[in-house]
């Protein structure tokens, strides 16, 4: 169902698969305060960065070997030039956390790809869409809604499309654009109801005569109370409805 939702999403917002070229995952990770360099993003802490952290020394060594093998002759075996190129690569990698629009453009340039907003991939190859040739190129933005104002600027100013279309998803209210009918949740919820009904049957079967049905009554009341509360557990697989939506969203974004 999620795969179908993704396919439908691309068809609706990009119209042709060929128009979907760039997808970005932006996770801000502002959960740990700032580090000694003032970075509010955990994944950009100096102690966790590819550029400086000892934990990534192996990966840095691999990059250095690859760069020296591939570019040494082009850079005339200049040690400073090689070091500069390696530093540029590791720095660009670090920028992929809490990524900015400018960093996205730098990454595209690094890989020799046309920049966003360059009109290279937007309907120009389809004859009947020539009248829309100057339309900015759309791209997919997966995000967790941290720094909502910046995310909104990516949508409004730079043609980003989220899993909720041209709006950020409201995780607390739902349902999302691609699941407006709530079919996925309701189908899973139905399974959850069957599961709990079976649980209540077992309670009836094993309830002792001494408790006068109090255990069964307590569990039944608890279940009924949770049915209309999106934040309670036991909605599905011991998850609340909100938690269930969040897991769906992660799968959707990654797919």
Phi, psi and omega in degrees: 000321179291321178299317178296321179297319178295314179301315180295323180297314180295318180297322183287313188269334182248347175067317177228141179302327181296338179279346179266103187246321188238129174232135185229136173255116181248109178242117186283323179055054178261063184245355188236021184072198181255151176271188185295340178266001177090004180286127178276355185260120182304317184285355175251004177304142178303324182288349181241004186275151176294329183291327190231337187288138178293334182293342180251018182300324179297316179293321177298319179298320179296317179297316180300316180297316182296319180294316181296320180291325188269325190241357184305314182293322179294328181262015177056032177057028179282113184300320181294319180294320178296315179300319179298318181293318178297316179298322180295321180292311182294324178294320179295323176299315180297328181288347180289345172276137183049049191295146176254167178298321180297321179292324176301315179296321179295321180294318177299316180297320180300323181269009177070029181258149177301145179290156169295154181070011180269359179063021183282332189240011189255093170062003186291338183267000183249115190304315186288353180252016184299331181291348179251019188298336182267006177293133180299148181289129176277152178213158186266133180241109172269133185205169180246015177073004172289142185058058186301324181297318180292319178299319179297324178292326176295324179288311188282324186259338187232016170065029176288147176239126179261179177295346177253023178080232183263033177212152175287145179289142174262098185296338188272337184250316180051181352283164183281164182307313186283356181223045189299324181284350181069022185301316185296313180296317184294323178295317178293324179296322179299320176297321179297321177298316179298319180298315183288326176300320177296322178299317179294326177296318178296323178299317179298320184293320187256358179298138180273160180290342186282335183270359177055033178075012183293322179297313180298315180297318180297313181294323180293317178296319180299316180295314181298324179294327184278343186303322184256013181246108185294345185261359182273156178285178177071016175288318175195128180051044178062029176243150171283168179298319179298316180297322179296315178302317183298321179292321176299318182297318179299315180296317179300310182299316182290323180293000000 
